[in-house]
Amino acid sequence: MKTIIEPFKIKSVEPIRSTTVPERETILRKAFYNPFLIHADDVLIDLLTDSGTSAMSSRQWAGIMDGDESYAGSRSFFRFEKTVRELTGLRHIIPTHQGRAAEKILFSIMGGAGKFIPNNTHFDTTRANVEFTGATGVDFVTEVGKKPEVRADFKGNMDIEALEAFIKKTGPANIPLCMLTVTNNSGGGQPVSMKNIRETKAMLKRYGIPLFLDACRFAENAYFIKLREPGYEKVSVRDIAKEMFSYADGCTMSAKKDALVNIGGFLAMNDDALAVKSRNLLIVTEGFPTYGGLAGRDLEAIAQGLDEILEEDYLRYRIRSVEYLGEKFTAIGIPIVQPPGGHAIYIDAKALLPLIPQHEYPGQAVVVELYRAGGIRCVEIGSVMFGKYDPIDGRLQSPPMELVRLAIPRRVYTQSHIDYVVEATIEVFQRRNELRGLRIVAEPPALRHFTARFEEV
Ligand SMILES: Cc1ncc(COP(=O)(O)O)c(C=O)c1O
């Protein structure tokens, strides 16, 4: 059979609410044209993020009922620890309430002024946690990873030569660890090849620098390796994932992605001394080491989710359904980051709306119009999210790309929901020359995309 179906039946449903175009016009005005300020009940298809938005399975819900809520030594913790240890091969498994809590602990210990943390591309919370300690986050994604229109198999790869040159220049003593984000969220959800992980590790080893994976989407990355990397066609995704982790000295994980839960995360490592320091800090900021900011039931759901995410029927459907949306967009002529990544489609708004200058936020114009046309919520990743004002002349300094991310929650929407998204996007595409840019009328000093207020130009 050629048709790839959702590999699950639906047992529990949650209604979604249609609104009319005039209603959405009022909602947009009241939300100051910022999707984060729209009430979720007013959204028909919510593609704001794939984080914490997964549908849990009946077995995960059973785990929720079965969770052991003992403060110390909970049975649920030991199930969670065993699952993560078997998957990652790492010795110390430290639960946290989400990914950034793991980052906060890791960089509070390893970061600090004068230190540099390389990555293929830092996710925004990773960079924020690195820089909060006074350290500097530096990105070394391969050149092809910066070109949205170029199709390549592993656009998340680290540029190992550039990284090595940086290590020589900076001195390994100033680089306490190196991160590798799989898949590379800020670079379009693009995967990293096994060869690249292996070679990055081998190079870092020569300088005594540990490698940590930012493992949020490790299973999607492993499936891309199976599909695209010679020699892995017949290897199980579980074994591919284990091999990926075998090159790592530690990892941070937001379980809100590839552990199919609504909250949770962990930090894991082999270094005993680092583990002692991490657990000491965990007790101050998160909780006792056998729950770390989570309930016992959450640990059960994560353990179950980590098994389910590696089912190949699921991954085939997951990667294919994102690709399906990408193919439809490409066929219509909508420019996207190619090839489609693992968890989202990224529209290239600069190419789609060449008449709207970057200081009038073409990505935000697409976000607003998709909501207006179809009640679809997505997010701008461009000048709104990363733009900074020049300290001398106050002009907006824009990032190279103006993207709009449509992130697909796991196991939540069916093909007809996606077909609806395509139909609404065609409507926006047909009206693209009438779209208006936006100006910001109020904004906070940092992470402005969450709360900034806009008006249409
Ligand atoms: C690559 C990556 N790292 C870290 C995080 C942070 O995880 P959390 O949102 O659970 O704090 C995210 C979340 O989107 C992410 O995509």
The ligand as an ORCA input file, in Angstrom:
! r2SCAN-3c Opt
* xyz 0 1
  C      16.089     22.800     20.048
  C      15.433     23.202     21.339
  N      16.157     23.273     22.463
  C      15.599     23.617     23.642
  C      14.269     23.948     23.732
  C      13.703     24.367     25.061
  O      12.807     23.437     25.591
  P      11.608     23.863     26.549
  O      10.639     24.654     25.740
  O      11.059     22.563     27.039
  O      12.183     24.671     27.665
  C      13.468     23.896     22.584
  C      12.035     24.254     22.662
  O      11.371     24.581     21.710
  C      14.064     23.514     21.339
  O      13.361     23.434     20.208
*
